[in-house]
Amino acid sequence: MSINTEGFSTAKQQLIGKLCKENDCVALCLQETHRGHQHIRPRIPGMKLAIERPHEKYGSAIFVRKDVIIDQTSLTEEDNIEVLAVNMGKLSVTSVYKPPGSTFAFTEPQSFDYDLVNVIIGDFNSHSTSWGYEETNEDGDLAEAWAEAHHLDLIHDAKLPHSFNSCRWKKADWEKFAIDLDEALSDLDPVPANYDQFVRTVQEISRKHIPRGCRENYIPGLSAESALMYKEYIKLYEEDPFSEETLSAGELLMAAISEERRKSWQDLIEGVDMTHNSKRAWSTIKKISNDPKKSTPHSNFTADQVAHQLLLNGKSAHKKRHKRNPWPQVDTESTWYFNNLELQTAIDSLKNGKAAGLDDIRTEQIKHFGHNTKEWLLSLFDNCVTLSQLPKIWRKARVIAILKPGKDPNEAKSYRPISLLCHLFKLFERLILNRLGPVTEQHLIPEQAGFRPGRSCTGQVLNLTQHIEDGFEKNEPTGVVFVDLTAAYDTVNHRILLDKLYTMTKDSHLTKLIQMLLENRRFYVELNGKRSRWRKQKNGLPQGSVLAPVLFNVYTNDQPVYPGTRSFIYADDLGIAAQNSHIDKIEATLSSALDNLTDYYNNNHLKANPAKTQVSLFHLRNYNAGRKLSLKWNDVSLKHCDHPVYLGITLDRTLSYKQHVQKVKGKVGTRNNLLRKLANSSWGANSSTLRSTALALCYSAAEYACPVWGRSSHTKKVDAALNDSCRCITGCLKPTNVDSLHSLAGIAPSDVRRTVASRTERSRQVEDTRHPLYSHQPAPTRLKSRKSFLHTVQPLSQPPHSTRVILWEEKRRENHHHEKLPIPTEEQLPPGHRCDWKTWKSLNRLRTGVGRCKYNMNKWGYTDDTDTNCECGTSVQSMSHLLRCPFLIDQCCLEDLVAANEKALQCAKAWQTLVAALGWDTLHTRRILDQYAPFSNLYKIHHRLVSIPAPTIVIPATYFGRHDHNLKYVIPVATIDSFKFSYYPRPIRIWNHLPGSAVNARGITNFKEAALPSIRMMQPPVGSHIV
């Protein structure tokens, strides 16, 4: 056994001793013990120290079992590369540690003997693809050369790809799981003290009926059915890799895997809201596509340091304890008992795929609990209320520290804590929330919009911007302070919270229940695979708690609103606005409001952060464009921000939203890259998959809070990015008319979608009493150029879907587009979308009349060839000619293309190489590329050289050099009609017979010049035209 200990503490000694005993370890090699000569020699229970190299910074040691006889020991330490050897009979165990800064070299200790059975193990700090790294460095080369020179074999690979160790929920026998668990719990009392036994029972039953395992060679998308197909394919391939049966099996296998990957992606898109963050989409597509993972930045920061920072966040600046007001004695029977309907509703709200807490019970298991198990849970929850007790594990949290993007890994505040709580505890909280929510809702102040039914970020931002627009109409500038709180949820004082909760609800049962949930909570932090020690959380709300947002609203419900100001609150985000025709009076009002707020924060143990608090001024006075608010808070000058961000919307002085639109355009552009990556994959190149992905990723980000900024004159920038999304869906080229893009993608134009979204929000504002702008009367219109929400947007008269279709149809008629491409105006893909990806792209380009025909390529300047005639010799090769070219078996027209009938599909397939990038997209061709390096090199060197493989392939085993000073380019030998080449996007030539030939050239350009004359001499066969 070998372990890099990175220090040697008493706790590590005990843990390593336990591991040695459990694994019957004979010899133990330790690296980086960090123990100098002044330290006591290291000890391991049950082991004896054979040899040690003491060192403060490095240090190594070898232990052996106490009954083992040691013949000889020795060590070397040149350039701090520690090589320790222990001989035991015919066996020699050698520990190697090479510091990262040293160059690998193996200096043999005196007792080292290559004739013995040698086990050489340790931390080589050398990278090589032979043991799992993505690349080989210099040390890796040296280590490999040394091993090969002495005939050493790699017997253990510590850098193997991580096994896929996860419950296979889809393969679980949930019926037997529920039955056995119901039976096993029949004799277990549902009290908090028995929860640990309950967890053990669930785990034991799960092991019987939920498959678990490690798959070292994990293939994303390989289901049980396709796994059998994979085995059959491997068997056929080993017999004859190029037989028809093998090729057919490979195609079926790839189709099955692609379908599974497509389903996984569709489940993610439909189940996750990616309006604000597409990180999960990127990680999923990279996982499915087997992309290499990026390395995380190295940090010497420890988990204990992050844990200490979390405690500092919740530490109050006031040492004086809050005196709790007495609550009435609880004598009556509690009414806080739950029923089956409440439990089932709460279970249905759980989301799959969430990380488990310390009890390791997943939401997938909870959703499949049987009737008796649910009754057991109900009794457990009721007993928790009655006995005022919780299972001990529910009070514990595992906190994962994740480095924030672009932050310094050596600072504690650079890490975002993600708290993992037990799902059954969160289920218990959900039951309480469903009772507590309606009670607190009627007492919350109207300024608070966070985590409340009927309220949203869009409505709150509209509330603020409409207030600013009213100021524009009244010729009154608006000053706003965007207040920042430091770790707002972590500083909540429990005593104050409980007093406020009882004052609001007058329910002592509820207050005591919440007190029980908050007290005696503990957590530990995990960072880079290492744990901190347990810490006790005295203040604050549990991060990840279901109740935390509502309790925070209760805690801050009494925050003051200073006279002459308005407060716009969303959870812990606060904006204080003041209006006046004189800017200096605005400054005075806001300064007094902040002083008033300081007293409130001090009394409630909240920490204001003046360094991050921003002030902004909104007005239309261009002569005062450079005017900035001058405010101080707690003797700190507040930063004036010209472009503040409130709830994800970037504002500016005149509410033009220019900067916000630019940000949205960039975000959509980034997500379009994901869409393109999806379109270039074998499993994602599907019109329906691309459309649903574009709506979930691109359009959701582009339309967030669009009722606020959708009337800006800069929205065309976002439209351009969304047009690119439609191009990805349809496969159309950039010159394609945008109206055609929307019709072929089955998505209404961007401006139509924004208009309908705004009108939908307006309907809510008119009808829903909970909306922040309900019954608001805007200021009278003074400026004709302003387009405020309440003055310009009308409520819906029909459902949103119908309104989108009507407005879309009107726009098409205005542009006379319905005459150019008579596709029905519907929010769904048109006929032909079930075709394969290449045919779908070809069909759409023929429909729009924009494709890579000779005429268009010459027109766009991609070719300088004056010959634009088609190979049929009858006419110019234009897009309209492609529909009636004599080479076609059946000619077609625009009506055929719109209907996507058999004629249209045959035409699209005949010309699909004109619109599809040809590549090696089948399993057997990938095998060929792996097996025949010469042709692979040729294909990679000529990235513009397009080829189509046929079943019968003959490739010469000619070596291609990697140096570009004198490359030997060889055209492969092929049988009749096996290979067809072209220099894309030049005019394409076709031939039947391709003789073997070689051309020496000093680069691709010279190769083309030398090879093209001989290729052009070959006559294309009639009837087999490929473009």
ABEGO torsion letter per residue (X at the ends): XBBBAGEBBAAAAAAAAAAAAAAGBABBBBBGAGBBAABBBBBBBGBBBABBBBBAABEBBBBBBAABBBABBBBBABGGBBBBBBBBEABBBBBBBBBAABBBBBBBBAABBAABBBBBBEBAGBBBAAAGBABBBAAAAAAAAAAAAAGBBBABBAABBBBBBBBBAAABBAAAAAAAAAAAAAABBBBAAAAAAAAAAAAAAAAAABBBEBBABBBBGBBAAAAAAAAAAAAAAAABAABAAAAAAAAAAAAAAAAAAAAAAAAAAAABBAAABAAAAAAAAAAAAGBBBBBBBBBABBAAAAAAAAAAAABBABABBBBBBBBBBBABBBABBBBAAAAAAAAAABBBGBBBBAAGBBAAAAAABBAAAAAAAAAAAAAAAAAGBBBAAAABBBBBBBBBBGBBAABAAABBBBBBBBAAAAAAAAAAAAAAAAAAAAABBAABABGBBGBBAAAAAAAAAAAAAAAAAAGBBBBBBBBBBBGAAAABBAAAAAAAAAAAAGBAAAAAAAAAAABGBBBBBBBGGBBBBBBBBABEBBBGBAAAAAAAAAAAAABBBBBGBBBBBBEABBBBBBBBABAAAAAAAAAAAAAAAAAAAAAAGBBBBAAABBBBBBBABAAAAABBBBBBBGGBBBBBBABBBBGGBBBBAAGAGAAAAAAAAAAAAAAAAAAAAAAABAAABBAAAAAAAAAAAAAAAAABGAAAAAABAAAAAAAAAAAAAAAAAAGBBAABBAAAAAAAAGBBBAAAAAAAAAAAAAAAAAABAABAABGBBBBBBABAABBBAAAABBBBABBAAAAAAAAAAAAAAAAGAAAABBBBBBBBBBBGAABBAAAAAAAAAAAAGBBBBAAAAAAAGABABABABBAAGABBBBAAAAAABAABABBBBAAAAAAGBAAAAAAAAAAAAAABBBBBABAAAAAAAAABAAAAAAAAABAABBBBBBABBBBBBBBBBABAABBBBBBBBBBBGABBBBBOABBBBBBABBBBBBBBBAEAAAAAAAAAAAAAABBBBBGABBX
